[in-house]
């Protein structure tokens, strides 16, 4: 394994069904424009409330990707 340098970005994904879907939503969107995604860390989890009920999960993640040589 060679040494890597990582850059980090912060994203918030949303989902009406689950925390996992919210993370996957953020990662899928990032993958459209960022190459070499390597890891993520969940930094915040919250929900949006409508009509006194949970209507949407909101998950903030830090995503690390390697820089190209």
HTML snippet that shows the backbone in 3Dmol.js (N, CA, C, O; Angstrom):
<script src="https://3Dmol.org/build/3Dmol-min.js"></script>
<div id="view" style="width:600px;height:400px;position:relative"></div>
<script>
const pdb = `
ATOM      1  N   UNK A   1       0.848  -1.176   0.000  1.00  0.00           N
ATOM      2  CA  UNK A   1       0.000   0.000   0.000  1.00  0.00           C
ATOM      3  C   UNK A   1       0.893   1.238   0.000  1.00  0.00           C
ATOM      4  O   UNK A   1       1.790   1.369   0.832  1.00  0.00           O
ATOM      5  N   UNK A   2       0.643   2.121  -0.919  1.00  0.00           N
ATOM      6  CA  UNK A   2       1.422   3.345  -0.982  1.00  0.00           C
ATOM      7  C   UNK A   2       0.815   4.406  -0.077  1.00  0.00           C
ATOM      8  O   UNK A   2      -0.317   4.278   0.390  1.00  0.00           O
ATOM      9  N   UNK A   3       1.591   5.450   0.155  1.00  0.00           N
ATOM     10  CA  UNK A   3       1.085   6.561   0.952  1.00  0.00           C
ATOM     11  C   UNK A   3       0.070   7.352   0.150  1.00  0.00           C
ATOM     12  O   UNK A   3       0.240   7.532  -1.056  1.00  0.00           O
ATOM     13  N   UNK A   4      -0.971   7.823   0.793  1.00  0.00           N
ATOM     14  CA  UNK A   4      -2.009   8.596   0.126  1.00  0.00           C
ATOM     15  C   UNK A   4      -2.180   9.940   0.810  1.00  0.00           C
ATOM     16  O   UNK A   4      -1.934  10.082   2.008  1.00  0.00           O
ATOM     17  N   UNK A   5      -2.598  10.907   0.042  1.00  0.00           N
ATOM     18  CA  UNK A   5      -3.045  12.186   0.571  1.00  0.00           C
ATOM     19  C   UNK A   5      -4.531  12.268   0.273  1.00  0.00           C
ATOM     20  O   UNK A   5      -4.951  12.022  -0.858  1.00  0.00           O
ATOM     21  N   UNK A   6      -5.324  12.607   1.261  1.00  0.00           N
ATOM     22  CA  UNK A   6      -6.768  12.666   1.105  1.00  0.00           C
ATOM     23  C   UNK A   6      -7.261  14.099   1.195  1.00  0.00           C
ATOM     24  O   UNK A   6      -6.744  14.903   1.970  1.00  0.00           O
ATOM     25  N   UNK A   7      -8.255  14.400   0.401  1.00  0.00           N
ATOM     26  CA  UNK A   7      -8.994  15.644   0.541  1.00  0.00           C
ATOM     27  C   UNK A   7     -10.355  15.259   1.097  1.00  0.00           C
ATOM     28  O   UNK A   7     -10.845  14.161   0.830  1.00  0.00           O
ATOM     29  N   UNK A   8     -10.976  16.156   1.875  1.00  0.00           N
ATOM     30  CA  UNK A   8     -12.260  15.860   2.487  1.00  0.00           C
ATOM     31  C   UNK A   8     -13.300  16.884   2.060  1.00  0.00           C
ATOM     32  O   UNK A   8     -13.012  18.071   1.907  1.00  0.00           O
ATOM     33  N   UNK A   9     -14.513  16.389   1.874  1.00  0.00           N
ATOM     34  CA  UNK A   9     -15.655  17.258   1.610  1.00  0.00           C
ATOM     35  C   UNK A   9     -16.772  16.882   2.577  1.00  0.00           C
ATOM     36  O   UNK A   9     -16.837  15.749   3.055  1.00  0.00           O
ATOM     37  N   UNK A  10     -17.641  17.832   2.855  1.00  0.00           N
ATOM     38  CA  UNK A  10     -18.775  17.595   3.754  1.00  0.00           C
ATOM     39  C   UNK A  10     -20.055  17.651   2.931  1.00  0.00           C
ATOM     40  O   UNK A  10     -20.282  18.601   2.182  1.00  0.00           O
ATOM     41  N   UNK A  11     -20.889  16.624   3.078  1.00  0.00           N
ATOM     42  CA  UNK A  11     -22.141  16.509   2.323  1.00  0.00           C
ATOM     43  C   UNK A  11     -23.275  16.167   3.278  1.00  0.00           C
ATOM     44  O   UNK A  11     -23.048  15.568   4.329  1.00  0.00           O
ATOM     45  N   UNK A  12     -24.493  16.547   2.914  1.00  0.00           N
ATOM     46  CA  UNK A  12     -25.680  16.119   3.646  1.00  0.00           C
ATOM     47  C   UNK A  12     -26.635  15.454   2.663  1.00  0.00           C
ATOM     48  O   UNK A  12     -27.106  16.082   1.715  1.00  0.00           O
ATOM     49  N   UNK A  13     -26.913  14.183   2.900  1.00  0.00           N
ATOM     50  CA  UNK A  13     -27.867  13.440   2.084  1.00  0.00           C
ATOM     51  C   UNK A  13     -29.188  13.344   2.806  1.00  0.00           C
ATOM     52  O   UNK A  13     -29.248  13.421   4.034  1.00  0.00           O
ATOM     53  N   UNK A  14     -30.248  13.175   2.038  1.00  0.00           N
ATOM     54  CA  UNK A  14     -31.585  13.065   2.631  1.00  0.00           C
ATOM     55  C   UNK A  14     -32.308  11.840   2.095  1.00  0.00           C
ATOM     56  O   UNK A  14     -32.021  11.357   0.999  1.00  0.00           O
ATOM     57  N   UNK A  15     -33.244  11.351   2.885  1.00  0.00           N
ATOM     58  CA  UNK A  15     -34.063  10.210   2.470  1.00  0.00           C
ATOM     59  C   UNK A  15     -35.342  10.190   3.295  1.00  0.00           C
ATOM     60  O   UNK A  15     -35.341  10.538   4.476  1.00  0.00           O
ATOM     61  N   UNK A  16     -36.407   9.788   2.670  1.00  0.00           N
ATOM     62  CA  UNK A  16     -37.679   9.620   3.382  1.00  0.00           C
ATOM     63  C   UNK A  16     -37.760   8.266   4.066  1.00  0.00           C
ATOM     64  O   UNK A  16     -38.646   8.048   4.893  1.00  0.00           O
ATOM     65  N   UNK A  17     -36.838   7.337   3.733  1.00  0.00           N
ATOM     66  CA  UNK A  17     -36.965   5.983   4.252  1.00  0.00           C
ATOM     67  C   UNK A  17     -35.961   5.594   5.325  1.00  0.00           C
ATOM     68  O   UNK A  17     -36.327   4.911   6.282  1.00  0.00           O
ATOM     69  N   UNK A  18     -34.671   6.021   5.191  1.00  0.00           N
ATOM     70  CA  UNK A  18     -33.693   5.544   6.174  1.00  0.00           C
ATOM     71  C   UNK A  18     -32.424   6.383   6.183  1.00  0.00           C
ATOM     72  O   UNK A  18     -32.135   7.140   5.256  1.00  0.00           O
ATOM     73  N   UNK A  19     -31.685   6.219   7.261  1.00  0.00           N
ATOM     74  CA  UNK A  19     -30.379   6.870   7.375  1.00  0.00           C
ATOM     75  C   UNK A  19     -29.436   6.327   6.304  1.00  0.00           C
ATOM     76  O   UNK A  19     -28.711   7.089   5.664  1.00  0.00           O
ATOM     77  N   UNK A  20     -29.447   5.019   6.114  1.00  0.00           N
ATOM     78  CA  UNK A  20     -28.577   4.388   5.108  1.00  0.00           C
ATOM     79  C   UNK A  20     -28.858   4.942   3.716  1.00  0.00           C
ATOM     80  O   UNK A  20     -27.924   5.220   2.964  1.00  0.00           O
ATOM     81  N   UNK A  21     -30.115   5.104   3.368  1.00  0.00           N
ATOM     82  CA  UNK A  21     -30.458   5.670   2.061  1.00  0.00           C
ATOM     83  C   UNK A  21     -29.977   7.119   1.934  1.00  0.00           C
ATOM     84  O   UNK A  21     -29.584   7.548   0.849  1.00  0.00           O
ATOM     85  N   UNK A  22     -30.005   7.863   3.025  1.00  0.00           N
ATOM     86  CA  UNK A  22     -29.519   9.240   2.999  1.00  0.00           C
ATOM     87  C   UNK A  22     -28.018   9.274   2.721  1.00  0.00           C
ATOM     88  O   UNK A  22     -27.548  10.109   1.949  1.00  0.00           O
ATOM     89  N   UNK A  23     -27.267   8.371   3.347  1.00  0.00           N
ATOM     90  CA  UNK A  23     -25.821   8.277   3.093  1.00  0.00           C
ATOM     91  C   UNK A  23     -25.575   7.881   1.648  1.00  0.00           C
ATOM     92  O   UNK A  23     -24.749   8.488   0.966  1.00  0.00           O
ATOM     93  N   UNK A  24     -26.288   6.867   1.180  1.00  0.00           N
ATOM     94  CA  UNK A  24     -26.112   6.415  -0.204  1.00  0.00           C
ATOM     95  C   UNK A  24     -26.456   7.511  -1.203  1.00  0.00           C
ATOM     96  O   UNK A  24     -25.817   7.618  -2.249  1.00  0.00           O
ATOM     97  N   UNK A  25     -27.444   8.314  -0.897  1.00  0.00           N
ATOM     98  CA  UNK A  25     -27.822   9.428  -1.766  1.00  0.00           C
ATOM     99  C   UNK A  25     -26.679  10.433  -1.886  1.00  0.00           C
ATOM    100  O   UNK A  25     -26.358  10.884  -2.986  1.00  0.00           O
ATOM    101  N   UNK A  26     -26.072  10.780  -0.764  1.00  0.00           N
ATOM    102  CA  UNK A  26     -24.955  11.725  -0.778  1.00  0.00           C
ATOM    103  C   UNK A  26     -23.756  11.147  -1.523  1.00  0.00           C
ATOM    104  O   UNK A  26     -23.115  11.851  -2.304  1.00  0.00           O
ATOM    105  N   UNK A  27     -23.445   9.872  -1.290  1.00  0.00           N
ATOM    106  CA  UNK A  27     -22.306   9.248  -1.965  1.00  0.00           C
ATOM    107  C   UNK A  27     -22.535   9.128  -3.469  1.00  0.00           C
ATOM    108  O   UNK A  27     -21.613   9.346  -4.255  1.00  0.00           O
ATOM    109  N   UNK A  28     -23.742   8.788  -3.869  1.00  0.00           N
ATOM    110  CA  UNK A  28     -24.049   8.661  -5.295  1.00  0.00           C
ATOM    111  C   UNK A  28     -23.909  10.002  -6.005  1.00  0.00           C
ATOM    112  O   UNK A  28     -23.382  10.067  -7.116  1.00  0.00           O
ATOM    113  N   UNK A  29     -24.371  11.053  -5.377  1.00  0.00           N
ATOM    114  CA  UNK A  29     -24.255  12.386  -5.979  1.00  0.00           C
ATOM    115  C   UNK A  29     -22.790  12.800  -6.071  1.00  0.00           C
ATOM    116  O   UNK A  29     -22.364  13.333  -7.095  1.00  0.00           O
ATOM    117  N   UNK A  30     -22.024  12.564  -5.026  1.00  0.00           N
ATOM    118  CA  UNK A  30     -20.601  12.910  -5.033  1.00  0.00           C
ATOM    119  C   UNK A  30     -19.858  12.154  -6.122  1.00  0.00           C
ATOM    120  O   UNK A  30     -18.978  12.711  -6.778  1.00  0.00           O
ATOM    121  N   UNK A  31     -20.206  10.893  -6.316  1.00  0.00           N
ATOM    122  CA  UNK A  31     -19.529  10.059  -7.314  1.00  0.00           C
ATOM    123  C   UNK A  31     -19.727  10.564  -8.740  1.00  0.00           C
ATOM    124  O   UNK A  31     -18.965  10.196  -9.634  1.00  0.00           O
ATOM    125  N   UNK A  32     -20.729  11.393  -8.961  1.00  0.00           N
ATOM    126  CA  UNK A  32     -20.951  11.951 -10.294  1.00  0.00           C
ATOM    127  C   UNK A  32     -19.878  12.959 -10.686  1.00  0.00           C
ATOM    128  O   UNK A  32     -19.637  13.179 -11.873  1.00  0.00           O
ATOM    129  N   UNK A  33     -19.234  13.572  -9.699  1.00  0.00           N
ATOM    130  CA  UNK A  33     -18.252  14.611 -10.031  1.00  0.00           C
ATOM    131  C   UNK A  33     -16.907  14.473  -9.317  1.00  0.00           C
ATOM    132  O   UNK A  33     -15.970  15.206  -9.632  1.00  0.00           O
ATOM    133  N   UNK A  34     -16.798  13.553  -8.370  1.00  0.00           N
ATOM    134  CA  UNK A  34     -15.553  13.375  -7.628  1.00  0.00           C
ATOM    135  C   UNK A  34     -15.054  11.950  -7.846  1.00  0.00           C
ATOM    136  O   UNK A  34     -15.800  10.985  -7.677  1.00  0.00           O
ATOM    137  N   UNK A  35     -13.779  11.832  -8.223  1.00  0.00           N
ATOM    138  CA  UNK A  35     -13.188  10.502  -8.420  1.00  0.00           C
ATOM    139  C   UNK A  35     -12.461  10.054  -7.152  1.00  0.00           C
ATOM    140  O   UNK A  35     -12.148  10.861  -6.276  1.00  0.00           O
ATOM    141  N   UNK A  36     -12.208   8.775  -7.079  1.00  0.00           N
ATOM    142  CA  UNK A  36     -11.370   8.174  -6.030  1.00  0.00           C
ATOM    143  C   UNK A  36     -11.946   8.309  -4.618  1.00  0.00           C
ATOM    144  O   UNK A  36     -11.194   8.504  -3.663  1.00  0.00           O
ATOM    145  N   UNK A  37     -13.277   8.207  -4.477  1.00  0.00           N
ATOM    146  CA  UNK A  37     -13.886   8.206  -3.145  1.00  0.00           C
ATOM    147  C   UNK A  37     -13.348   6.999  -2.381  1.00  0.00           C
ATOM    148  O   UNK A  37     -13.301   5.896  -2.924  1.00  0.00           O
ATOM    149  N   UNK A  38     -12.940   7.198  -1.120  1.00  0.00           N
ATOM    150  CA  UNK A  38     -12.321   6.109  -0.364  1.00  0.00           C
ATOM    151  C   UNK A  38     -13.011   5.791   0.955  1.00  0.00           C
ATOM    152  O   UNK A  38     -13.053   4.623   1.342  1.00  0.00           O
ATOM    153  N   UNK A  39     -13.545   6.767   1.651  1.00  0.00           N
ATOM    154  CA  UNK A  39     -14.141   6.513   2.967  1.00  0.00           C
ATOM    155  C   UNK A  39     -15.130   7.620   3.301  1.00  0.00           C
ATOM    156  O   UNK A  39     -15.148   8.674   2.666  1.00  0.00           O
ATOM    157  N   UNK A  40     -15.951   7.358   4.308  1.00  0.00           N
ATOM    158  CA  UNK A  40     -16.838   8.400   4.827  1.00  0.00           C
ATOM    159  C   UNK A  40     -17.000   8.219   6.327  1.00  0.00           C
ATOM    160  O   UNK A  40     -16.785   7.135   6.869  1.00  0.00           O
ATOM    161  N   UNK A  41     -17.378   9.291   6.973  1.00  0.00           N
ATOM    162  CA  UNK A  41     -17.651   9.290   8.403  1.00  0.00           C
ATOM    163  C   UNK A  41     -18.952  10.050   8.632  1.00  0.00           C
ATOM    164  O   UNK A  41     -19.097  11.182   8.169  1.00  0.00           O
ATOM    165  N   UNK A  42     -19.894   9.443   9.339  1.00  0.00           N
ATOM    166  CA  UNK A  42     -21.134  10.126   9.676  1.00  0.00           C
ATOM    167  C   UNK A  42     -20.825  11.099  10.811  1.00  0.00           C
ATOM    168  O   UNK A  42     -20.344  10.697  11.871  1.00  0.00           O
ATOM    169  N   UNK A  43     -21.102  12.368  10.583  1.00  0.00           N
ATOM    170  CA  UNK A  43     -20.793  13.392  11.584  1.00  0.00           C
ATOM    171  C   UNK A  43     -22.043  13.965  12.248  1.00  0.00           C
ATOM    172  O   UNK A  43     -21.969  14.561  13.323  1.00  0.00           O
ATOM    173  N   UNK A  44     -23.188  13.780  11.600  1.00  0.00           N
ATOM    174  CA  UNK A  44     -24.424  14.334  12.169  1.00  0.00           C
ATOM    175  C   UNK A  44     -25.625  13.595  11.582  1.00  0.00           C
ATOM    176  O   UNK A  44     -25.658  13.289  10.390  1.00  0.00           O
ATOM    177  N   UNK A  45     -26.590  13.318  12.419  1.00  0.00           N
ATOM    178  CA  UNK A  45     -27.831  12.696  11.972  1.00  0.00           C
ATOM    179  C   UNK A  45     -28.987  13.490  12.564  1.00  0.00           C
ATOM    180  O   UNK A  45     -29.019  13.774  13.761  1.00  0.00           O
ATOM    181  N   UNK A  46     -29.919  13.836  11.713  1.00  0.00           N
ATOM    182  CA  UNK A  46     -31.099  14.561  12.193  1.00  0.00           C
ATOM    183  C   UNK A  46     -32.274  14.218  11.284  1.00  0.00           C
ATOM    184  O   UNK A  46     -32.116  13.536  10.272  1.00  0.00           O
ATOM    185  N   UNK A  47     -33.433  14.695  11.658  1.00  0.00           N
ATOM    186  CA  UNK A  47     -34.622  14.458  10.858  1.00  0.00           C
ATOM    187  C   UNK A  47     -35.438  15.724  10.688  1.00  0.00           C
ATOM    188  O   UNK A  47     -35.368  16.650  11.496  1.00  0.00           O
ATOM    189  N   UNK A  48     -36.204  15.740   9.631  1.00  0.00           N
ATOM    190  CA  UNK A  48     -37.121  16.852   9.361  1.00  0.00           C
ATOM    191  C   UNK A  48     -38.518  16.400   9.774  1.00  0.00           C
ATOM    192  O   UNK A  48     -38.927  15.274   9.494  1.00  0.00           O
ATOM    193  N   UNK A  49     -39.243  17.292  10.443  1.00  0.00           N
ATOM    194  CA  UNK A  49     -40.575  16.958  10.957  1.00  0.00           C
ATOM    195  C   UNK A  49     -41.629  17.746  10.188  1.00  0.00           C
ATOM    196  O   UNK A  49     -41.511  18.958  10.008  1.00  0.00           O
ATOM    197  N   UNK A  50     -42.651  17.041   9.744  1.00  0.00           N
ATOM    198  CA  UNK A  50     -43.838  17.671   9.151  1.00  0.00           C
ATOM    199  C   UNK A  50     -45.067  17.017   9.757  1.00  0.00           C
ATOM    200  O   UNK A  50     -45.121  15.796   9.904  1.00  0.00           O
ATOM    201  N   UNK A  51     -46.054  17.830  10.106  1.00  0.00           N
ATOM    202  CA  UNK A  51     -47.300  17.324  10.699  1.00  0.00           C
ATOM    203  C   UNK A  51     -47.022  16.415  11.898  1.00  0.00           C
ATOM    204  O   UNK A  51     -47.656  15.373  12.061  1.00  0.00           O
ATOM    205  N   UNK A  52     -46.070  16.825  12.728  1.00  0.00           N
ATOM    206  CA  UNK A  52     -45.721  16.121  13.959  1.00  0.00           C
ATOM    207  C   UNK A  52     -45.151  14.719  13.723  1.00  0.00           C
ATOM    208  O   UNK A  52     -45.155  13.890  14.634  1.00  0.00           O
ATOM    209  N   UNK A  53     -44.655  14.445  12.490  1.00  0.00           N
ATOM    210  CA  UNK A  53     -44.087  13.134  12.172  1.00  0.00           C
ATOM    211  C   UNK A  53     -42.770  13.312  11.436  1.00  0.00           C
ATOM    212  O   UNK A  53     -42.536  14.319  10.769  1.00  0.00           O
ATOM    213  N   UNK A  54     -41.924  12.312  11.576  1.00  0.00           N
ATOM    214  CA  UNK A  54     -40.677  12.288  10.814  1.00  0.00           C
ATOM    215  C   UNK A  54     -41.002  12.227   9.326  1.00  0.00           C
ATOM    216  O   UNK A  54     -41.700  11.319   8.874  1.00  0.00           O
ATOM    217  N   UNK A  55     -40.500  13.183   8.576  1.00  0.00           N
ATOM    218  CA  UNK A  55     -40.770  13.160   7.140  1.00  0.00           C
ATOM    219  C   UNK A  55     -39.521  12.884   6.315  1.00  0.00           C
ATOM    220  O   UNK A  55     -39.614  12.450   5.166  1.00  0.00           O
ATOM    221  N   UNK A  56     -38.342  13.136   6.904  1.00  0.00           N
ATOM    222  CA  UNK A  56     -37.123  12.942   6.122  1.00  0.00           C
ATOM    223  C   UNK A  56     -35.907  12.858   7.036  1.00  0.00           C
ATOM    224  O   UNK A  56     -35.754  13.653   7.964  1.00  0.00           O
ATOM    225  N   UNK A  57     -35.039  11.875   6.756  1.00  0.00           N
ATOM    226  CA  UNK A  57     -33.754  11.781   7.429  1.00  0.00           C
ATOM    227  C   UNK A  57     -32.769  12.710   6.740  1.00  0.00           C
ATOM    228  O   UNK A  57     -32.794  12.857   5.518  1.00  0.00           O
ATOM    229  N   UNK A  58     -31.900  13.337   7.527  1.00  0.00           N
ATOM    230  CA  UNK A  58     -30.827  14.185   7.007  1.00  0.00           C
ATOM    231  C   UNK A  58     -29.536  13.726   7.677  1.00  0.00           C
ATOM    232  O   UNK A  58     -29.407  13.801   8.899  1.00  0.00           O
ATOM    233  N   UNK A  59     -28.592  13.256   6.887  1.00  0.00           N
ATOM    234  CA  UNK A  59     -27.340  12.723   7.431  1.00  0.00           C
ATOM    235  C   UNK A  59     -26.165  13.488   6.822  1.00  0.00           C
ATOM    236  O   UNK A  59     -26.000  13.530   5.603  1.00  0.00           O
ATOM    237  N   UNK A  60     -25.363  14.083   7.680  1.00  0.00           N
ATOM    238  CA  UNK A  60     -24.171  14.793   7.227  1.00  0.00           C
ATOM    239  C   UNK A  60     -22.979  13.856   7.351  1.00  0.00           C
ATOM    240  O   UNK A  60     -22.771  13.219   8.384  1.00  0.00           O
ATOM    241  N   UNK A  61     -22.197  13.784   6.270  1.00  0.00           N
ATOM    242  CA  UNK A  61     -21.021  12.920   6.236  1.00  0.00           C
ATOM    243  C   UNK A  61     -19.811  13.719   5.762  1.00  0.00           C
ATOM    244  O   UNK A  61     -19.933  14.667   4.986  1.00  0.00           O
ATOM    245  N   UNK A  62     -18.656  13.317   6.244  1.00  0.00           N
ATOM    246  CA  UNK A  62     -17.393  13.785   5.694  1.00  0.00           C
ATOM    247  C   UNK A  62     -16.889  12.671   4.802  1.00  0.00           C
ATOM    248  O   UNK A  62     -16.807  11.521   5.233  1.00  0.00           O
ATOM    249  N   UNK A  63     -16.551  12.995   3.568  1.00  0.00           N
ATOM    250  CA  UNK A  63     -16.102  12.002   2.597  1.00  0.00           C
ATOM    251  C   UNK A  63     -14.655  12.290   2.252  1.00  0.00           C
ATOM    252  O   UNK A  63     -14.290  13.431   1.972  1.00  0.00           O
ATOM    253  N   UNK A  64     -13.818  11.234   2.275  1.00  0.00           N
ATOM    254  CA  UNK A  64     -12.423  11.376   1.901  1.00  0.00           C
ATOM    255  C   UNK A  64     -12.181  10.771   0.533  1.00  0.00           C
ATOM    256  O   UNK A  64     -12.712   9.709   0.210  1.00  0.00           O
ATOM    257  N   UNK A  65     -11.382  11.448  -0.263  1.00  0.00           N
ATOM    258  CA  UNK A  65     -10.993  10.905  -1.560  1.00  0.00           C
ATOM    259  C   UNK A  65      -9.515  11.180  -1.783  1.00  0.00           C
ATOM    260  O   UNK A  65      -8.965  12.153  -1.268  1.00  0.00           O
ATOM    261  N   UNK A  66      -8.881  10.309  -2.559  1.00  0.00           N
ATOM    262  CA  UNK A  66      -7.448  10.478  -2.810  1.00  0.00           C
ATOM    263  C   UNK A  66      -7.237  11.445  -3.947  1.00  0.00           C
ATOM    264  O   UNK A  66      -8.009  11.497  -4.905  1.00  0.00           O
ATOM    265  N   UNK A  67      -6.170  12.211  -3.819  1.00  0.00           N
ATOM    266  CA  UNK A  67      -5.787  13.137  -4.878  1.00  0.00           C
ATOM    267  C   UNK A  67      -4.959  12.379  -5.911  1.00  0.00           C
ATOM    268  O   UNK A  67      -4.199  11.471  -5.573  1.00  0.00           O
ATOM    269  N   UNK A  68      -5.115  12.761  -7.153  1.00  0.00           N
ATOM    270  CA  UNK A  68      -4.365  12.094  -8.211  1.00  0.00           C
ATOM    271  C   UNK A  68      -2.946  12.653  -8.302  1.00  0.00           C
ATOM    272  O   UNK A  68      -2.699  13.821  -8.001  1.00  0.00           O
ATOM    273  N   UNK A  69      -2.033  11.797  -8.719  1.00  0.00           N
ATOM    274  CA  UNK A  69      -0.640  12.239  -8.888  1.00  0.00           C
ATOM    275  C   UNK A  69      -0.482  13.162 -10.059  1.00  0.00           C
ATOM    276  O   UNK A  69       0.625  13.623 -10.338  1.00  0.00           O
TER     277      UNK A  69
END
`;
const viewer = $3Dmol.createViewer("view");
viewer.addModel(pdb, "pdb");
viewer.setStyle({}, {cartoon: {color: "spectrum"}});
viewer.zoomTo();
viewer.render();
</script>
